[in-house]
């Protein structure tokens, strides 16, 4: 059963392109294979990508031994005995990415860079596009390889959707092997992969090492691989494999006071640059040797500390750099002469940043950060679209800018890369549901990205925020913070619901709403964009507060029952209709779409007044029936859902035990009503551990829905 992660990521063709490629007397109409590869790649991950213009690199005179060793290994052609894989490991903050960037630049200048992929917290963390991207980069350097690759993709365009192993074999290994068999010499090329531990899929991290290691032993393979990462146990285990370790150099970047002189050089140079850019009349001796020494001591061998401090000072609007530096030094002095660990000092600096936030703004800051790490969480390894983030919790543009102003040392904000472009033949003054237009992934991404994205400069800030022992009162994962977030999301969902009225089985703007922007805390300005953005936010809120996503379980953990009970106030009917409309926007009623089902993946389809979904069979082994039944019982006890029977009075239905079965084996089913009165829907679920299926539907017409389920859906 095919599936997609969710409707926002569902692939929809967005136009036709005509290209004529003449090769070996064969005329090909449409995109070339290389065009297809480029479209599926991540250009932003390259060493010289515009998106990485400000990527950290080593300050001149620092990390020279590591840089020289790696570049020499990469470009020395005569050395045929050296290991084909180079693993540079080290904890967070020691400067791995800066070394990787500097090495990649030098190897590229020497003509030996085959490709580079910089995984990052700003969204470049999709393992499924790693080898696609590297294959495209290789094709730009090797014309003969490019020709073979083009034909390979045209013969099987589905390669870009296959497993990493299939992609590597078909797009990289076999074309290079073919060149070798033809006697075409490919000079040594080095591939740089940085931040492997920041790939969002933990299993994929180890698999990448295994795939590369297996290929490295092949005869006449011209590629060398330099991989930079934290020494996570599963990554270390992959490198320790008996088949890989003999092929691998291992270099460790420790947290060491031996780099104090390099950190001092870095600090002095960047402070000079700061003064020069501002043309300030500061003494050439500023900062003093004593102050530099304090900063070096506080860094304790961790390059992330001076980088964060310099960013904090440099981006303050005040021209008096001395005052901002004095705040930092004061925080260091306040800690006294306690034993210094780099994380302790970095945590102290993050605490300083948060303490400086005005008290009237702090609740909004904490709510925003709680939402990021709880709802839009990817372990800090991602980027977050500001339009969705702010409108979901009700932050205005002014409030967001105020928050960013306070947190610029820890987070980065990137405005929209391009102005929002209206789809063809769309009237900006009309809402999306009052005109014909084609829904595409590009449109959804453009609307949700209409105000840009934010991301953490360094994963250490995420680690600080989620660990109470490190962030203390600023921790955003406490039960009190999650309760605040739950209440806010419920409030926003109810506000969005109230702004709609029902017209048949559609949601339209309510009669008392002059336009869609009145519901949004940060609108775009045109009715088309605002109505579409509002609809996407409503769908997100509905999903985050539903049992099918992983977010709700995280939000309500250890939250008081009285607050969880407020889920009963949601308008489940309008949520159902919204999801029904979204399905119709992308596909005809008889077509299945990919959705999340019980935190896993499955497919959905619809009939009038009803949405069906089924857990994909390949994920059924990960379904835990006891966890699901525990959730059902908990929600029933809190009154969020009530047992339903069409032929019994509602006050008697709650006492009828035969309406559900709850057992570890065999068939289980349940009929419930989430919500209250006209806001409710009928929810039916059924699973069988022996037959290995889980099905569910939500409907306004139970008898018709059950009849269709028995006749059609139970068979799919």
C-alpha positions in Angstrom: 0.0 0.0 0.0 1.7 3.2 -1.1 1.8 6.1 1.3 3.2 9.6 1.8 4.3 11.3 5.0 1.3 13.6 5.0 -0.7 15.7 2.7 1.6 18.7 2.9 4.4 16.5 1.6 2.3 14.7 -1.0 3.9 14.8 -4.4 1.8 16.6 -7.0 3.0 17.4 -10.5 3.1 21.2 -10.9 3.5 21.9 -14.6 4.9 20.5 -17.8 8.4 21.1 -19.1 9.6 20.4 -22.6 13.3 19.7 -23.2 14.8 18.0 -26.1 17.9 15.8 -25.4 19.7 14.3 -28.4 22.0 11.5 -27.4 23.2 8.6 -29.6 20.5 9.5 -32.2 17.8 9.2 -29.5 15.5 12.1 -29.0 14.1 12.5 -25.5 11.2 14.8 -24.8 10.9 16.1 -21.3 13.3 16.7 -18.5 16.7 15.1 -18.8 17.9 12.6 -16.2 20.2 15.2 -14.8 17.3 17.7 -14.5 15.3 15.1 -12.5 18.4 14.5 -10.3 18.8 18.2 -9.6 15.2 18.7 -8.7 15.4 15.9 -6.1 18.8 17.1 -4.7 19.6 19.6 -1.9 21.7 22.4 -3.6 21.8 24.2 -0.2 24.0 21.4 1.2 27.0 22.1 -1.1 30.2 23.7 0.2 29.7 26.9 -1.9 25.9 27.1 -1.7 24.4 30.6 -1.4 22.3 29.4 1.6 25.6 28.6 3.4 27.3 31.9 2.5 27.9 32.6 6.2 28.9 29.0 7.2 31.6 28.9 9.8 35.1 28.2 8.6 38.4 28.2 10.5 39.9 31.5 11.4 43.3 31.9 9.8 46.0 30.3 11.9 43.6 27.9 13.8 43.1 24.2 13.5 46.0 24.1 11.0 47.3 20.6 11.8 43.9 19.0 11.3 43.3 21.0 8.1 46.7 20.0 6.6 46.3 16.3 7.5 42.9 16.0 6.0 43.6 18.0 2.8 46.9 16.1 2.3 45.1 12.8 2.6 42.4 14.0 0.1 44.6 15.4 -2.7 47.8 13.2 -2.6 47.3 11.2 -5.8 50.4 9.0 -5.4 49.3 7.7 -2.0 47.4 4.5 -3.0 47.8 2.8 0.3 46.0 5.2 2.6 42.6 4.5 4.0 39.7 5.5 1.8 37.5 6.7 4.7 38.4 9.4 7.2 36.2 9.8 10.3 36.6 13.1 12.3 34.7 12.7 15.5 34.3 15.1 18.4 31.7 16.4 20.9 29.4 19.4 20.1 31.1 22.7 19.9 34.7 21.7 19.1 34.6 23.2 15.6 34.0 20.1 13.4 31.9 22.0 10.9 34.4 24.8 10.5 37.2 22.3 9.8 35.0 20.5 7.3 34.1 23.7 5.5 37.7 24.9 5.4 38.9 21.5 4.1 36.2 21.2 1.5 37.1 24.7 0.2 40.8 23.8 -0.1 40.1 20.4 -1.7 37.8 22.1 -4.2 40.5 24.7 -5.0 42.9 21.8 -5.7 40.4 20.2 -8.1 39.8 17.0 -6.0 36.4 17.7 -4.5 33.8 15.2 -5.8 31.0 16.6 -3.6 30.0 17.8 -0.2 26.9 17.5 1.9 26.6 19.6 5.1 23.8 18.2 7.3 22.6 20.9 9.5 20.0 22.1 12.0 18.5 24.5 9.5 16.7 21.7 7.7 19.3 20.0 5.6 18.7 16.7 7.4 17.0 14.4 4.9 19.0 11.2 4.4 16.9 10.2 1.4 18.5 13.1 -0.6 22.1 12.6 0.4 23.4 10.3 -2.4 21.1 12.0 -4.9 22.8 15.3 -4.1 26.3 13.8 -4.2 25.6 12.1 -7.5 24.5 15.4 -9.0 27.6 17.2 -7.7 29.8 14.4 -9.1 28.1 14.8 -12.5 29.2 18.4 -12.7 32.8 17.4 -12.3 32.9 14.3 -14.5 31.4 14.6 -18.0 31.6 10.9 -18.9 29.9 10.0 -15.6 27.3 12.6 -16.2 26.3 11.0 -19.6 26.0 7.5 -18.0 24.0 8.9 -15.1 21.6 10.7 -17.3 20.7 7.5 -19.2 20.4 5.6 -15.9 17.8 8.0 -14.5 15.8 8.2 -17.8 15.6 4.4 -17.8 14.3 4.4 -14.2 13.0 7.7 -12.9 11.8 6.1 -9.7 15.5 5.8 -8.5 15.1 9.1 -6.7 12.4 7.5 -4.5 14.2 4.3 -3.8 16.3 3.3 -0.7 19.6 4.8 0.0 21.4 1.6 -0.9 19.6 1.4 -4.3 20.4 5.1 -4.9 24.1 4.6 -4.1 24.5 1.5 -6.2 22.6 2.9 -9.2 23.6 6.6 -9.1 27.2 6.4 -7.9 28.8 2.9 -7.6 27.7 1.3 -10.9 28.3 4.3 -13.1 31.8 4.8 -11.8 32.4 1.0 -12.1 31.2 1.3 -15.7 33.7 4.0 -16.5 36.5 1.9 -15.1 35.5 -1.1 -17.2 35.6 1.2 -20.3 39.2 2.2 -19.4 38.2 5.8 -18.6 40.3 7.0 -15.8 38.6 9.0 -13.1 41.0 10.9 -10.9 40.7 10.7 -7.1 37.7 12.6 -5.8 36.9 13.2 -2.2 33.5 13.5 -0.7 32.9 15.5 2.5 29.9 14.7 4.7 29.6 16.9 7.7 27.2 16.6 10.7 26.2 13.0 10.1 24.7 13.0 13.6 22.4 15.8 12.5 20.7 13.6 9.9 17.1 13.4 11.2 16.9 9.6 11.0 19.1 7.8 13.6 19.0 4.4 11.7 20.0 6.1 8.5 23.1 7.6 10.1 24.6 4.1 10.7 23.4 2.9 7.3 25.2 5.7 5.5 28.5 4.5 7.2 27.8 0.9 6.2 27.0 1.8 2.6 30.2 3.9 2.2 32.3 1.4 4.0 31.1 -1.5 1.8 31.9 0.5 -1.3 35.3 1.7 -0.1 36.8 -1.8 -0.3 35.9 -2.1 -4.0 38.7 -2.3 -6.5 39.3 0.9 -8.6 36.8 2.9 -6.6 38.1 6.5 -7.1 36.2 8.1 -4.2 37.4 8.9 -0.7 35.1 9.9 2.1 35.7 12.3 4.9 32.9 12.1 7.5 32.5 14.6 10.4 30.2 13.8 13.3 29.7 13.5 17.0 30.8 10.1 18.4 27.3 8.9 18.9 27.2 5.2 20.0 25.4 3.9 17.0 27.7 5.8 14.6 30.8 4.6 16.5 29.5 1.0 16.3 29.1 1.3 12.5 32.7 2.5 12.2 33.9 -0.3 14.5 32.5 -3.0 12.3 35.3 -5.4 11.2 34.6 -4.7 7.6 34.9 -1.0 7.9 37.4 -0.2 10.6 40.5 -1.4 8.6 39.5 1.0 5.8 39.2 4.0 8.1 41.4 6.7 9.6 40.1 7.9 12.9 40.8 11.4 14.2 39.3 12.8 17.4 38.7 16.4 18.1 38.7 16.6 21.9 37.6 19.3 24.2 41.1 20.4 25.1 42.9 23.4 26.7 45.6 22.9 24.1 43.5 25.1 21.8 43.5 28.0 24.1 46.0 29.9 22.0 43.8 29.3 18.9 40.7 30.5 20.7 42.6 33.6 21.8 43.7 34.3 18.2 40.1 33.8 17.1 38.7 36.2 19.7 41.2 39.0 19.1 40.7 38.8 15.3 36.9 38.9 15.5 36.9 41.7 18.0 39.2 43.7 15.6 36.8 43.0 12.7 33.8 44.1 14.9 35.5 47.5 15.6 36.6 48.0 12.0 33.1 47.3 10.6 31.6 49.9 12.9 34.5 52.3 12.6 34.4 52.8 16.4 37.0 54.9 18.1 38.0 52.2 20.5 41.5 51.7 21.8 43.6 49.2 19.8 44.1 47.4 23.1 40.3 46.7 23.5 39.4 44.2 24.8 42.1 44.1 27.3 44.4 41.1 27.7 42.7 40.4 31.0 39.3 40.3 29.4 40.5 38.1 26.6 42.0 35.7 29.1 38.7 35.5 31.0 36.9 34.6 27.7 39.5 32.0 26.8 39.2 30.4 30.3 35.4 30.4 30.0 35.6 28.7 26.6 37.5 25.8 28.2 38.5 24.4 24.9 35.1 24.7 23.3 35.0 26.8 20.1 31.2 27.1 20.3 31.5 29.3 23.4 33.5 32.2 21.8 31.5 31.9 18.6 28.2 32.3 20.5 29.6 35.2 22.7 30.9 37.0 19.6 27.6 36.7 17.9 25.8 38.0 21.0 28.0 41.1 21.2 28.2 41.7 17.4 24.5 41.7 16.9 23.5 44.0 19.7 22.1 47.3 18.4 24.1 49.3 20.9 27.3 51.0 19.6 28.8 50.5 23.0 30.3 47.1 22.5 32.1 47.6 25.9 28.8 47.4 27.8 27.7 44.2 26.2 31.1 42.6 26.7 31.0 43.7 30.4 27.7 41.8 30.8 29.3 38.7 29.6 32.4 39.1 31.7 30.2 39.9 34.7 28.3 36.6 34.3 31.7 34.8 34.1 32.9 36.5 37.3 29.7 35.8 39.1 30.4 32.1 38.8 33.6 32.5 40.8 36.4 30.0 40.5 34.3 26.9 40.3 35.6 24.0 38.3 35.0 24.9 34.7 33.4 22.6 32.1 32.7 23.9 28.7 29.0 22.9 28.8 28.6 24.6 32.2 30.0 27.9 30.8 27.9 27.7 27.7 24.8 27.0 29.8 25.7 30.0 31.9 25.8 32.1 28.8 22.5 30.9 27.6 21.1 31.7 31.0 22.5 35.2 30.7 20.7 35.6 27.3 17.4 34.5 28.8 17.8 36.6 31.9 18.1 39.7 29.8 14.7 39.2 28.3 12.1 41.7 29.7 9.7 40.0 32.1 6.6 41.0 30.0 8.1 39.2 26.9 9.5 36.1 28.6 6.2 34.1 28.6 5.9 34.5 24.9 9.6 33.5 24.4 9.1 30.4 26.5 5.9 29.4 24.8 7.6 29.8 21.4 10.5 27.6 22.5 8.2 25.1 24.1 6.3 24.8 20.9 9.5 24.2 18.9 10.9 21.5 21.1 7.6 19.8 21.8 5.4 20.1 18.7 7.7 20.9 15.8 10.5 19.0 17.4 13.2 17.3 15.4 15.7 17.2 18.3 16.8 20.7 17.5 17.9 19.5 14.1 15.6 21.4 11.8 14.2 24.7 10.7 10.8 26.1 11.6 8.5 28.1 9.3 7.7 31.3 11.1 4.2 31.8 9.6 3.0 28.4 10.9 4.8 28.7 14.2 3.6 32.2 15.1 0.0 31.9 13.8 -0.4 28.6 15.7 0.3 30.1 19.1 -0.9 33.7 18.3 2.3 35.7 18.0 2.3 38.9 16.0 5.1 40.1 13.7 6.0 42.7 16.3 6.2 40.1 19.1 8.2 37.7 17.0 10.7 40.4 16.0 11.0 41.3 19.7 11.7 37.7 20.6 14.3 37.3 17.8 16.0 40.5 19.0 16.4 38.9 22.4 17.5 35.5 21.2 19.7 36.3 18.2 22.8 34.8 19.9 21.0 31.4 19.9 18.7 31.4 17.0 18.9 32.5 13.4 16.0 34.1 11.4 16.0 34.0 7.6 13.3 36.0 5.9 11.6 34.6 2.8 14.0 34.0 0.0 11.6 35.3 -2.6 8.4 37.4 -2.4 5.2 35.3 -2.4 4.1 34.7 -6.0 0.4 34.2 -6.7 -0.6 31.2 -8.7 -1.7 31.9 -12.3 -5.2 33.2 -12.8 -5.7 33.7 -9.1 -7.4 36.9 -7.7 -5.5 38.0 -4.6 -8.6 39.7 -3.2 -10.6 36.5 -3.1 -10.3 33.6 -0.7 -8.9 30.3 -2.0 -12.2 28.5 -1.7 -14.0 31.0 -4.0 -11.9 30.4 -7.0 -10.2 27.7 -9.1 -6.6 27.0 -8.6 -4.2 24.0 -8.5 -2.9 22.9 -5.1 0.8 22.0 -5.3 3.6 21.3 -2.8 5.2 24.5 -4.0 2.2 26.5 -3.1 1.9 25.0 0.3 5.6 25.5 1.1 5.4 29.1 -0.3 2.5 30.0 1.9 3.9 28.4 5.1 7.3 30.0 4.3 5.8 33.4 3.7 7.5 34.9 6.7 10.7 32.9 6.5 12.3 30.3 8.9 14.2 30.2 12.1 16.7 27.6 13.4 19.1 27.1 16.3 22.6 28.2 15.7 23.9 25.2 17.6 22.2 22.1 19.0 23.6 22.9 22.4 20.8 25.4 22.8 18.2 22.7 22.3 20.0 20.5 24.8 20.0 23.3 27.3 16.3 24.0 26.9 15.1 20.5 27.4 17.2 19.5 30.3 16.0 21.0 33.7 19.3 20.4 35.4 20.9 22.7 32.9 18.3 25.4 32.2 16.5 25.4 35.6 13.7 27.9 35.5 14.2 28.4 31.8 13.5 24.8 31.0 10.6 24.6 28.4 9.8 20.9 28.8 8.3 21.0 32.3 4.7 19.9 32.8 3.7 23.5 33.6 5.1 24.7 30.3 3.4 21.9 28.4 0.2 22.7 30.1 0.5 26.3 28.9 1.2 25.1 25.4 -1.8 22.7 25.4 -4.2 25.4 26.6 -2.9 27.9 24.0 -3.2 25.4 21.2 -6.8 24.5 22.2 -7.6 28.2 22.4 -6.2 28.8 19.0 -8.0 25.8 17.5 -11.3 27.1 18.9 -10.6 30.6 17.6 -10.0 29.2 14.1 -13.0 26.9 14.3 -15.3 29.8 15.3 -14.1 31.8 12.3 -15.6 29.2 10.0 -19.1 28.3 9.3 -20.4 25.2 7.5 -21.7 25.2 4.0 -22.7 21.7 3.0 -19.5 19.7 3.8 -17.2 22.7 3.4 -15.8 25.4 5.7 -16.3 29.0 4.6 -15.6 32.3 6.2 -18.1 33.1 9.0 -20.6 35.9 8.5 -19.0 38.0 11.2 -15.5 37.7 9.8 -14.6 40.6 7.4 -11.6 38.6 6.1 -9.3 35.8 6.9 -6.6 38.0 8.3 -8.7 38.7 11.4 -8.0 35.2 12.8 -4.3 35.3 11.9 -1.8 36.9 14.3 0.6 37.5 11.5 -1.2 37.7 8.1 0.4 38.2 4.7 -2.0 40.8 3.4 -3.9 39.3 0.5 -7.1 37.4 1.0 -6.0 34.5 -1.1 -2.7 33.9 0.8 -4.3 34.6 4.2 -7.3 32.3 3.6 -4.9 29.5 2.4 -2.5 30.1 5.3 -5.4 30.1 7.8 -6.6 26.8 6.4 -3.2 25.2 6.7 -2.8 26.4 10.3 -6.2 25.0 11.2 -5.2 21.6 9.8 -1.9 21.7 11.7 -3.7 22.5 15.0 -6.2 19.7 14.4 -3.4 17.3 13.7 -1.3 18.3 16.7 -4.3 17.8 19.0 -5.4 14.5 17.5 -4.5 10.9 18.6 -3.0 10.1 15.2 0.1 12.3 15.7 3.0 11.9 18.1 2.6 15.5 19.3 -0.4 15.2 21.6 1.2 12.4 23.6 4.2 14.6 24.3 2.2 17.7 25.1 -0.1 16.1 27.7 2.6 14.1 29.5 2.2 14.8 33.3 -0.2 17.6 32.5 -3.2 17.9 35.0 -6.3 16.1 33.9 -8.4 19.3 34.3 -6.4 20.8 31.4 -6.4 17.7 29.3 -10.2 17.6 29.6 -10.4 20.8 27.6 -9.8 18.7 24.5 -13.5 17.9 24.8 -14.2 21.6 23.8 -12.6 21.2 20.3 -14.8 21.3 17.2 -14.1 17.8 15.9 -16.8 18.3 13.3 -15.0 21.2 11.6 -11.7 19.4 11.9 -13.1 16.4 10.1 -14.6 18.7 7.4 -11.3 20.5 7.1 -9.4 17.2 6.6 -12.1 16.1 4.1 -11.6 19.3 2.1 -7.8 18.9 2.2 -8.1 15.4 0.7 -10.4 16.7 -2.0 -7.9 19.5 -2.7 -5.2 16.9 -3.6 -7.1 14.0 -5.0 -10.4 12.6 -6.1 -12.5 10.8 -3.4 -11.5 7.3 -4.6 -7.8 8.0 -4.5 -5.8 7.1 -1.4 -3.4 9.6 0.2 -0.6 9.1 2.6 -1.2 10.2 6.2 0.0 9.7 9.7 -2.0 7.0 11.6 -1.2 6.5 15.3 2.2 8.2 15.0 3.0 5.9 12.1 2.2 5.9 8.4 -0.8 4.8 6.5 -3.3 5.8 3.9 -6.6 7.7 3.9 -9.6 7.9 1.7 -13.1 9.5 1.9 -16.7 9.2 1.1 -19.3 11.8 1.8 -19.3 12.9 5.4 -16.6 10.3 6.2 -12.8 9.9 6.3 -11.2 6.5 6.5 -7.6 5.6 7.3 -5.6 2.4 7.6 -2.2 1.7 9.1 0.2 0.6 6.4 0.9 -3.1 6.8 4.7 -2.6 6.9 4.3 -0.5 10.0 1.9 -2.7 11.9 4.7 -4.4 13.8 5.4 -1.1 15.5 1.7 -0.7 16.6 1.4 -1.1 20.4 -2.2 -2.1 21.1 -1.9 -1.7 24.9 -0.7 1.9 24.5 -3.5 2.6 22.2 -6.2 1.1 24.5 -4.7 2.9 27.5 -5.1 6.2 25.6 -8.7 5.3 24.7 -9.6 4.5 28.3 -7.9 7.7 29.6 -9.8 9.9 27.2 -13.0 8.1 28.0 -12.5 8.6 31.7 -11.8 12.3 31.2 -15.0 12.7 29.1 -13.1 13.7 25.9 -14.7 10.7 24.1 -18.0 9.0 25.0 -19.2 5.5 23.9 -21.6 5.8 21.0 -24.5 3.7 19.9 -27.0 4.9 17.3 -30.0 3.1 18.9 -29.4 4.0 22.6 -29.9 7.2 24.6 -26.7 9.0 25.2 -27.0 8.8 29.0 -27.4 5.1 28.8 -24.7 4.5 26.2 -21.9 5.2 28.5 -22.9 2.2 30.6 -23.0 -0.2 27.7 -19.7 -2.2 27.7 -20.6 -4.3 24.6 -19.9 -1.3 22.4 -16.2 -1.9 22.7 -13.8 -4.8 23.1 -10.4 -4.4 24.7 -8.2 -7.4 24.6 -4.6 -8.2 23.8 -5.4 -10.7 21.0 -7.9 -11.0 18.2 -10.3 -8.4 17.0 -10.8 -5.2 19.0 -13.1 -2.3 18.1 -14.6 0.8 19.5 -17.4 3.3 18.8 -17.0 6.8 20.3 -18.1 10.4 20.0 -15.3 12.9 20.5 -16.5 16.4 21.2 -19.8 17.9 22.4 -23.1 18.0 20.7 -22.9 19.8 17.3 -19.1 19.8 17.5 -18.9 16.0 17.8 -18.2 13.3 15.2 -18.4 9.5 15.4 -15.1 7.7 15.7 -14.9 4.0 14.9 -11.7 2.0 15.2 -10.9 -1.6 14.7 -7.7 -3.7 14.8 -6.8 -7.4 14.8 -3.4 -8.4 16.1 -3.6 -11.8 14.4 -4.7 -10.5 11.0 -2.4 -7.5 11.5 -4.5 -4.5 10.6 -5.7 -1.3 12.1 -8.5 0.7 10.5 -10.5 3.7 11.7 -12.9 6.3 10.4 -14.6 9.5 11.5 -18.0 10.3 10.2 -21.2 12.3 10.6 -23.3 9.4 9.3 -22.4 6.2 11.2 -24.7 3.8 9.4 -23.6 4.8 5.9 -20.0 4.9 7.0 -20.1 1.4 8.6 -21.8 -0.1 5.5 -19.1 1.3 3.2 -16.5 0.1 5.6 -17.7 -3.4 5.6 -18.2 -3.5 1.9 -15.1 -1.7 0.7 -12.6 -0.5 3.3 -12.2 -3.6 5.4 -11.0 -5.3 2.2 -8.3 -2.8 1.4 
